[in-house]
């Protein structure tokens, strides 16, 4: 059977897996949930704090089928214009980064996003409440605009020979308090992989 590739999103404890369909979008919000309606968990902008944050988002590839010999080198990138396109000057969308090795978070290291619902998520690198797999790394995250089609971020270099769930790319929106409302133009994070038949 040809490979079937689905983008999945994991939320909650111990982790509910949801398929992001063609008619569904992922939204950065101040709750640990998938929010396709845009009406739940808006990120609160507090003039006394320089930044507010979304809850971090954990996504991965689920690949089934048996016609391939090997799949490897799963990478992600953006159009390089998410910060400007969403008016997030000084902030942006940040992706988890490791000091060495793959930058994707293994399924076994999944961490529930933390924060105050309806207000703000905790920064991924927060020493107390941050993501255990990324906090303490230097840096723990990088603006995703850094990664384009000419400079992709390696998420998972494992060589898979059968159906699998990949390591997760973990992203978070950092919103400066100068923003009154973010535009809702759709943006895309592209996932690339190498397949051998």
N, C-alpha and C positions, 0 to 999 in steps of 0.2 A: 504494500500500500504506500502511495506517495506520502512524504512527510506533511503533516498538518501543523502549522505554527500558530500559536495563540499568545497574545500578550495578556499576562495575568497580573492581578494586583492583590496584595495580601494585607489584611487588616485585622485588628483585634487579637485576643488571646484565646486559644493558642495559635490563631491565624486562620482566618477565613479567606479562601482563594476565590476571586471573582474574575471571570473572563471579560476583558474589555472588548465589546463587540464593535462592529462598524458604526452602529447607531448610538454608541455610548461614548462619553468622554470622561477623562479623569480631571478632577478639579482640585486645585490647592485650596484647602480650607482649614479652619481652626477646630477640626474634629478628626478623629481617627475613623474615617468612613469614606466610602465612595459616594460622591455627591453630584450626580448628573444633572440635577435641577438648578444648581447654583444658589438655592435659597437657604441652605442649612450651613451653619458654622462659618459665617463670614469672618475674615481676619480683622480684628479690631485695631484701628490705628490710634495709638496713644501719643499725644503731642509731647508728653514728658519722657517717653522712651525713644531713642533714635531709630529703633527697628522693631517690627513685629514679625512673627514667623508663622508659616503654615505648619501643620503637623507634617512630619516627613512621610514620604510615599515610597513604598517598597513594591517594585514591579520586576517581572522576570518573564522569560520565554518558557512555554510548555510546548514541547515538540514530540509528536507521536508519529507513528508510521515506521516502516521497516525497509524502505527502498534505498535509503542512503547507506554509504559505507562509514562515513565519518562526518561529524559536524564539530567545528571548533572556532576559535577566535571570534567570540561574540563581543561586539563593540557598540558604543552608542555615540551619537553626536547630534548637534542642533544646527539651526540655520545661522548661528552666530549673532542673532539679533533679538534674543528673548528679552534681555534687559531693556534695551531701547524700545522695542516693540510694545512692551507692557508699561513703559514709563517708570521703570524701577531704578532710576539713576542712583547709584550708591548701594543698591541691593542687587536683586536678580534671582535666578533659579540656580541653586547649588547642588552638586552631585557628590556623593560620598567618595572619598579618595583614600587609598592606603599608601603607606610609605614604600612598600615593596610588594611585588606579586600582583595578582589580579585585583581590580578595584571593586569587583562585585562582592556582595555579602552572601556567604553560603546559606542555604536554606536553614541549616541547623543553628545559625547565628541570627536568625530573624529577631527583631526587637519591636515591640509594640511602640508606636509613636506616643509621645508624652506631651503634656501641656495643660492649659486651662481651656476647656471647651467654650467656644464662642468668643474667645479672647485671642490667644496666641499659643502656638506650639513652643516647645523648648528647642533651642538651637541644637542641631545634631552633635556639636562638639562640646556641649555643656558638661562640665566636669562631674556633676552629680546626676543630671537627668538626661544626658545626651545618649546617642546610640552607642552601645558598648563596643561595637565592632569598629567604629570610626573615631570616637573621642580619644584623644591622646595621640592621634596621628598628626603629622606636620607636613602639610595642612590636613585637616580632617575632611575638608570639602573644597571644591573649586567651582567657580562660576561655569555653568555648562556652556556659555558662549565661547569659552576657550576651545571647545571641541567642535570641529566642523568636519566635512567630508574629507578634508586633507589632513586632519589631525584628530583621529577618533580615539576615544577612551576605551581601553581593554577592560571588559567586565568579566569575561570568563574564557580562559584559554584551554580549559579541559577538552580532551578529545573524546567526544561521545560517539558510541557505536550503536546505541539503541535509544528508544524513547527516554526522554529525560525532562527534568525541570532545571533550568539554568540557575546560576547565581543571580542575585538581585541587584539591580541598580537602584540606589536610594537617593531621592531628590527632595529638596525643600525650598520653598519660596521665602526670600528675605525681603521684607517690604519696608522701605524708608518712611519715616513719619511725615515726609513732605507730600506723600501721595494721598489724595482725597478719595480717589476711586480708580482702580486699575481698569484699563480697557479689557474687553472680553474677547478680543480677536483670538481665534484658535492658533495655537502653536504646536509644532510637532517635534518630538524627540525620535530620531531615526535609529533603528536597531539593524546592525549588519552582522552577518555571520558567513563563515566559509563552509561550503558543503562539498563532499566528494561522493559521487555515485559509483 
